[in-house]
Amino acid sequence: MKVEQIYTGCLAQGAYYIESNGEVAIIDPLREVQPYIKKATADNAKIKYIFETHFHADFVSGHVTLAKETGADIIYGPKANPSFEAIIAKDNQEFKLGDITITALHTPGHTMESTTYLLRDANGKDYAIFSGDTLFLGDVGRPDLAQKMGVLTERDLAGFLFDSLREKIMPLADDVIVYPAHGAGSACGKNMMKETVDTLGNQKKMNYALRSDMTKEEFIDEVIDGLLPPPQYFPLNVKLNKEGYEDIKEVLVRGTRALSPKAFEAAANETGAIVLDVRHQDEFAKGHIPRSIFIGLDGSFAPWVGALIADVKQPIVLVTPVGMEEETVTRLSRVGFDGTLGYLEGGFNAWKKAAMEYDTVNQVDADELKKAIETDQEPVFDVRKESEYLSEHIIDAKNTPLDFLNDHLAEFPNKKSFYVHCAGGYRSMIASSILKSRGIHNLIDVKGGFKDIKEVGIPVTEFVCPTTL
């Protein structure tokens, strides 16, 4: 028996490859399916099943394409209603895979079709659970994403989740391995651990949602407390996962068309495409196409694209590091953004060589910000999350979280210079690009973010542990 977690950091997502005696199951695959097919070929094995824990909201799964290319059966749990052919498993239905067995445990709560898959080894011993968004490490799945189903509320779903955990998962042995669908950084939960694998016994000890002395009402209150609004692209990804989508090969052919600077400009103007620049933030600051949006590949690229661009049908043209064109289109497609029309051939250097107009971002180091605060009293805007800001921030700085930047546009000065910072420089450059695209150019980005701000001794508020907020 082989169990492999295939973890994608920028999505904080775990897919799983399970092989036994020449038969393979894939759980929650990503959109690009060739790596799974290559693994099975190398193992001289055949992909038999594709298990989906639920209709994912934060990424487009590869189930439809993988089934088409391999003939494998797609399996969902009870209550699922996909538009394509699939096996809708009954609660406790077993599926043989070589010498092992995978059992569907219906665990509604995150969504009504949410299902945990229990793997039993060749001896029939419970070995691991693939818990999807039902149980994370340190947390559980948010219960507000499927609340529009009839009369169900997030409190109803949280109640179902309480029952699922206590009736289906907590009775399992402590040595059972927990393989969740997501880790820290995912918007599908609130407070996940950075680890991606754990034992159920350890989770029973440290996961607040598995406390044995917890009442259902206490559980519901704690699970829904502090939930931020989900990203706008989530329902669009659910729709793609339920109804199907275009083959990624076709998306790649269209998205990796090389465009000369003139053709690039024409494509953007004629289609209303967003110019998305995915280089490093320092490169973007030195020079970029006017009104382009920066979201760098080096950070949480796909989730920020989903949160800030939102409409998966939005046309996009790309400015990438040379050689990263296909990687960028692939990562966009993982969250359903299939509207890439091409990329700037030769990168930003080609744009400059063609004598095309370009813009820059004013930047200062943290020590220069310190001098400005002591002398000029120019305003500072902190674009970190509210929880980060409440934990510790520059005295008198205003919090304008990147996720909701458009709600704060009226707060930024029209003429007077102001400073923008985040934790390390990535999010503040995204914010700077959005503000400049809105015609707000009197900003100064702080390199190194809050990390450098503290090091140079700029006065900040007293630290409050984020877990207490």
C-alpha positions in Angstrom: 0.0 0.0 0.0 1.2 3.5 -0.9 -0.3 6.7 0.4 1.2 10.0 -0.9 0.1 13.5 -0.1 0.6 15.9 -3.0 0.6 19.3 -1.3 0.3 22.6 -3.3 1.5 25.4 -1.1 0.0 28.4 -2.9 -3.5 26.9 -2.5 -2.7 25.2 0.9 -4.3 22.2 -0.7 -3.7 18.5 -0.3 -4.5 15.9 -3.0 -3.8 12.2 -2.4 -2.5 9.3 -4.4 -3.3 5.8 -3.0 -2.0 2.7 -4.7 -2.6 -1.0 -3.8 -1.8 -4.1 -5.8 -1.9 -2.3 -9.2 -5.0 -0.1 -8.5 -5.0 3.6 -7.7 -7.4 6.1 -6.2 -6.9 9.8 -6.3 -8.6 12.0 -3.7 -9.4 15.7 -4.5 -7.1 16.0 -7.6 -5.9 19.4 -8.9 -6.9 20.6 -12.4 -3.7 19.5 -14.1 -4.0 15.7 -14.0 -0.9 14.5 -15.9 1.2 14.1 -12.7 -1.3 11.5 -11.3 -1.3 9.6 -14.6 2.5 9.6 -14.7 2.7 8.3 -11.1 0.2 5.4 -11.9 2.2 4.6 -15.1 5.4 4.5 -13.1 3.8 2.1 -10.6 2.4 -0.1 -13.4 -1.0 0.6 -12.0 -4.4 1.8 -13.2 -6.4 4.7 -11.8 -9.7 3.1 -10.7 -11.4 5.7 -8.5 -11.5 9.5 -8.2 -12.9 10.4 -4.7 -14.2 13.9 -4.2 -14.8 14.9 -0.5 -17.2 17.7 -1.6 -17.8 20.4 -4.2 -14.8 22.5 -3.7 -15.2 26.3 -3.5 -11.5 27.4 -3.5 -10.1 25.5 -6.5 -11.3 23.6 -9.6 -10.7 19.9 -9.1 -9.3 17.7 -11.9 -12.0 15.0 -11.5 -13.8 15.5 -14.9 -10.6 15.5 -17.0 -9.0 12.7 -15.0 -12.1 10.5 -15.5 -12.2 11.3 -19.2 -8.5 10.4 -19.7 -8.4 7.2 -17.5 -11.9 5.8 -17.4 -11.9 6.0 -13.6 -15.2 6.4 -11.7 -15.8 9.7 -9.9 -17.2 9.2 -6.5 -19.1 11.7 -4.3 -20.9 11.2 -1.0 -24.6 11.3 -0.3 -26.5 14.5 -1.3 -24.2 15.3 -4.2 -25.8 16.2 -7.5 -23.2 16.7 -10.2 -24.2 17.3 -13.8 -21.8 14.6 -15.1 -21.8 10.8 -14.5 -20.6 9.8 -11.1 -21.2 7.3 -8.3 -23.1 8.8 -5.5 -22.0 6.7 -2.5 -24.2 5.6 0.3 -23.1 6.2 3.9 -20.7 3.4 4.9 -20.4 2.1 1.3 -17.1 0.3 0.7 -14.9 0.5 -2.3 -12.2 -2.2 -2.9 -8.8 -0.9 -4.1 -6.3 -3.7 -4.6 -5.8 -5.2 -1.1 -7.3 -2.3 0.8 -10.8 -0.8 1.4 -12.0 2.8 1.3 -15.3 3.5 3.1 -17.4 6.6 2.5 -18.4 8.2 5.8 -21.0 10.9 5.2 -20.0 13.9 7.3 -22.2 16.9 6.4 -21.6 20.3 7.9 -19.1 22.1 5.8 -21.4 21.2 2.9 -24.3 18.8 2.9 -22.5 16.4 0.6 -19.2 16.5 2.5 -17.8 13.0 3.0 -14.8 11.6 4.8 -13.1 8.6 3.3 -11.8 5.9 5.7 -8.9 3.8 4.5 -8.6 0.3 6.0 -5.4 -1.7 5.3 -5.2 -5.3 4.0 -5.8 -6.6 7.5 -9.0 -4.6 7.9 -7.4 -2.1 10.4 -8.5 1.5 10.3 -5.4 3.3 8.9 -6.3 6.9 7.8 -9.1 9.3 7.1 -9.2 11.7 4.2 -11.3 14.3 5.9 -11.7 17.0 3.1 -13.0 20.2 4.7 -14.8 18.4 7.5 -11.7 18.2 9.8 -8.6 20.3 9.4 -5.5 20.2 11.7 -6.4 22.6 14.5 -9.7 23.6 13.0 -12.8 22.4 11.1 -14.4 23.6 7.8 -16.4 26.8 7.8 -20.2 26.1 7.8 -21.3 29.2 5.9 -20.5 28.3 2.3 -23.5 26.1 1.6 -26.1 27.9 3.7 -28.1 29.0 0.7 -29.5 25.5 0.3 -33.2 26.0 1.0 -33.8 27.2 4.6 -30.5 26.0 6.1 -28.5 28.6 8.0 -24.8 28.5 9.0 -25.9 27.5 12.5 -27.8 24.5 11.0 -24.7 23.4 9.1 -22.5 23.9 12.1 -24.9 21.7 14.1 -24.6 19.0 11.4 -20.8 19.3 11.6 -20.9 18.8 15.3 -22.8 15.6 14.9 -20.6 14.4 12.0 -17.4 14.8 14.1 -18.8 13.1 17.1 -20.6 10.3 15.4 -18.3 9.4 12.6 -14.8 10.7 13.3 -14.1 11.0 17.1 -15.0 7.3 17.7 -12.1 6.2 15.5 -8.9 5.1 17.2 -6.2 7.6 18.2 -3.6 6.2 15.9 -5.7 6.8 12.7 -3.9 9.3 10.5 -5.7 12.5 9.5 -5.1 13.7 5.9 -7.1 17.0 5.5 -7.8 18.8 2.2 -6.2 22.1 3.4 -3.6 23.6 5.7 -2.7 27.0 7.0 -3.5 29.8 4.6 -6.7 28.4 3.2 -9.8 30.5 3.4 -11.9 27.4 4.0 -11.1 27.6 7.8 -10.0 30.1 10.4 -7.0 28.8 12.4 -5.4 25.8 10.7 -2.0 24.4 11.8 1.0 24.7 9.5 1.4 20.9 9.6 -0.4 18.9 6.9 -0.5 15.4 8.6 -1.4 14.4 12.1 -2.9 11.6 14.2 -6.5 11.8 15.3 -5.4 11.3 18.9 -3.4 14.5 18.8 -6.2 16.3 17.2 -8.5 15.2 20.0 -6.1 16.8 22.5 -5.5 20.1 20.8 -8.3 20.9 18.3 -10.8 23.1 20.0 -13.6 21.6 17.9 -13.0 18.1 19.2 -13.3 18.8 22.9 -15.3 16.1 24.6 -16.9 18.4 27.1 -18.3 20.8 24.5 -22.0 21.2 24.0 -23.5 21.6 20.5 -24.4 25.2 21.2 -20.8 26.0 22.4 -19.5 24.3 19.2 -21.8 26.3 16.9 -20.9 29.6 18.6 -17.1 28.9 18.4 -17.2 27.6 14.8 -19.1 30.6 13.3 -17.4 33.2 15.5 -15.0 35.4 13.5 -15.8 34.1 10.1 -14.8 36.6 7.4 -16.9 36.8 4.2 -15.8 34.1 1.8 -14.0 35.3 -1.4 -16.3 36.2 -4.2 -15.0 33.5 -6.6 -16.0 30.6 -4.3 -19.5 30.1 -5.7 -18.1 30.2 -9.3 -15.7 27.4 -8.5 -18.4 25.3 -6.9 -20.4 25.7 -10.2 -17.5 24.6 -12.3 -16.9 21.6 -10.0 -20.6 20.6 -10.2 -21.2 21.2 -13.9 -17.8 20.6 -15.5 -15.3 22.8 -17.3 -13.0 23.2 -20.3 -10.1 20.9 -20.7 -6.9 22.5 -19.3 -5.0 21.7 -22.5 -7.3 24.1 -24.4 -6.9 26.7 -21.7 -3.1 26.4 -21.9 -3.0 26.7 -25.7 -5.1 29.9 -25.6 -3.3 31.4 -22.6 0.2 30.9 -23.7 0.0 32.8 -27.0 3.0 35.1 -27.3 2.0 38.8 -27.9 4.2 41.6 -29.1 4.0 44.8 -27.1 1.7 46.4 -29.7 -0.5 43.2 -30.0 -0.5 43.0 -26.2 -1.7 46.6 -25.8 -4.4 46.0 -28.5 -5.6 42.8 -26.8 -6.0 44.6 -23.5 -7.8 47.6 -25.0 -10.1 45.6 -27.3 -11.2 43.0 -24.8 -11.2 44.9 -21.5 -8.6 42.5 -20.2 -6.8 43.0 -16.9 -3.1 43.3 -17.3 -1.8 40.9 -14.6 1.9 41.3 -13.6 3.2 38.2 -11.7 6.9 39.1 -11.4 8.5 39.8 -8.0 7.3 43.0 -6.3 10.7 44.7 -6.5 10.6 44.3 -10.3 7.1 45.6 -10.5 8.1 48.7 -8.4 11.0 49.5 -10.8 8.7 49.5 -13.9 5.3 48.2 -15.0 2.6 48.7 -17.6 0.3 51.5 -16.4 -2.9 50.4 -14.6 -1.6 46.8 -14.4 -2.3 44.8 -11.3 0.5 43.1 -9.4 -0.1 39.6 -7.9 3.3 37.8 -7.7 3.8 34.1 -8.3 6.1 34.0 -5.2 3.2 34.6 -2.8 -0.3 33.2 -2.3 -0.9 33.8 -6.0 -4.1 31.9 -6.9 -6.1 32.8 -3.7 -5.3 36.5 -4.1 -6.3 36.4 -7.8 -9.6 34.8 -6.8 -10.2 37.2 -4.0 -9.3 40.4 -5.8 -10.3 39.8 -9.5 -13.3 37.6 -8.4 -14.9 37.1 -11.8 -13.5 33.9 -13.3 -14.7 35.0 -16.7 -12.6 38.2 -16.7 -10.2 38.3 -19.7 -6.5 38.5 -18.6 -3.3 39.2 -20.3 0.0 38.4 -18.5 3.3 39.9 -17.8 5.5 37.1 -16.4 9.1 36.3 -15.8 10.5 34.8 -19.1 9.8 31.0 -19.1 7.0 31.2 -16.5 4.1 31.7 -18.9 2.6 28.1 -18.8 3.1 27.9 -15.0 1.1 31.1 -14.6 -1.8 30.0 -16.8 -1.9 26.7 -15.0 -2.1 28.3 -11.6 -4.8 30.6 -12.8 -6.8 27.7 -14.1 -6.6 26.0 -10.7 -9.0 28.6 -9.4 -11.2 28.7 -12.5 -9.6 31.7 -14.3 -9.6 30.3 -17.8 -9.8 33.6 -19.7 -6.1 34.3 -20.2 -5.6 35.6 -23.8 -1.8 35.6 -24.0 1.4 36.9 -22.5 3.8 39.7 -23.3 6.5 38.1 -25.4 10.0 38.9 -24.0 8.5 40.1 -20.7 8.6 43.7 -19.4 12.0 44.3 -21.0 10.4 44.0 -24.5 7.8 46.6 -23.4 10.6 49.1 -22.5 12.6 48.3 -25.6 9.5 49.2 -27.7 9.5 52.6 -26.0 6.1 52.0 -24.6 4.8 54.1 -21.6 5.5 52.6 -18.2 4.9 53.5 -14.5 6.8 52.9 -11.2 6.0 52.7 -7.5 7.7 55.0 -5.0 9.3 52.9 -2.3 11.2 53.6 0.9 12.9 51.5 3.5 11.5 51.3 7.1 14.2 53.6 8.4 13.0 56.3 6.0 9.4 55.8 7.2 10.7 56.3 10.7 12.1 59.6 9.8 8.9 60.6 8.0 6.8 59.7 11.0 9.0 61.7 13.3 9.0 64.8 11.1 6.2 65.0 8.5 3.4 63.1 10.2 2.3 61.7 6.8 -0.5 59.0 7.2 0.3 55.3 7.3 -2.1 52.6 5.9 -1.7 49.0 7.1 -3.2 46.5 4.5 -2.7 43.4 6.7 -5.7 41.5 8.0 -7.7 43.0 10.8 -6.4 40.3 13.2 -2.8 41.1 12.3 -3.5 44.8 12.8 -5.2 44.3 16.2 -2.4 42.1 17.3 0.2 44.9 16.8 0.4 47.9 14.6 2.1 51.3 14.1 0.5 53.9 16.5 -2.1 55.9 14.6 -1.9 53.8 11.4 -5.2 53.0 9.7 -6.2 49.5 8.8 -7.4 49.0 5.2 -7.2 45.2 4.7 -6.2 44.2 1.2 -9.2 41.8 1.0 -11.5 44.8 1.3 -9.4 47.5 -0.2 -12.1 48.8 -2.5 -14.3 49.5 0.5 -11.7 51.9 1.8 -10.8 53.9 -1.3 -12.4 57.1 0.0 -10.1 57.1 3.0 -6.9 57.6 1.1 -5.7 61.2 0.6 -6.2 62.7 -2.8 -3.0 64.8 -3.0 -1.0 64.4 0.2 1.6 61.6 0.2 0.8 58.5 2.3 2.6 55.2 3.2 1.3 51.7 2.6 2.7 48.6 4.3 1.9 44.9 5.0 3.8 42.2 6.8 6.7 41.7 4.4 6.0 43.7 1.2 4.0 41.4 -1.0 0.5 42.5 -0.1 1.4 46.2 0.1 2.6 46.0 -3.5 -0.7 44.4 -4.6 -2.5 47.2 -2.8 -0.2 49.8 -4.4 -1.0 48.5 -7.9 -4.8 48.5 -7.2 -4.6 52.1 -5.9 -2.6 53.3 -8.9 -5.0 51.6 -11.2 -7.8 53.6 -9.6 -5.8 56.8 -10.2 -4.3 57.1 -6.7 -0.6 57.7 -7.3 0.5 59.7 -4.2 1.4 56.5 -2.3 4.7 55.3 -1.0 5.3 51.6 -0.5 7.3 50.5 2.6 9.8 47.8 1.6 10.1 44.9 4.1 6.8 45.7 5.7 6.0 45.3 9.4 9.0 43.0 10.0 11.4 45.8 9.1 9.2 48.5 10.8 9.6 46.8 14.2 13.4 46.2 13.7 14.1 50.0 13.1 12.1 50.9 16.3 9.0 52.7 15.0 6.6 52.9 17.9 3.9 50.2 17.8 1.0 49.2 20.0 1.4 46.6 22.8 1.4 43.1 21.4 -1.8 41.0 21.7 -1.6 37.3 20.9 -3.7 36.8 17.8 -5.3 33.6 19.2 -7.0 35.7 21.9 -8.7 38.0 19.4 
